[in-house]
Amino acid sequence: MEYKDLLLGQLTDPFRIGLIAALVVTTANTSAHTRWVLPLSLGVLFVAFLIPTAMPQPGVAFLPAVLTGLVANIVWAAVGVALWLGWTRLNRRDGS
């Protein structure tokens, strides 16, 4: 399997998207105590290792699956954080 096919498959994986979305929401809700960078980074890394370990794809080596999963996770986490910050910014403007 080529890397671009593997990455595209991971970018469209609903389980991965759901885990990263839940991670972003949880990180945002606890950011007053834990901030953003460390919990989000460790969560992205955890999901990158979790999915190939729990649900390995036949014919895909572990390391390429983890590395492309890490890229996919970073992309979805960046989208999630941007959406969250945009949402909170819009909500603050409504009150004024």
Secondary structure, 3 states (H helix, E strand, C coil): CCHHHHHHHHHCCHHHHHHHHHHHHHHHHCHHHHCCHHHHHHHHHHHHHHHHHHCCCCCCCHHHHHHHHHHHHHHHHHHHHHHHHHHHHHHHHHCC
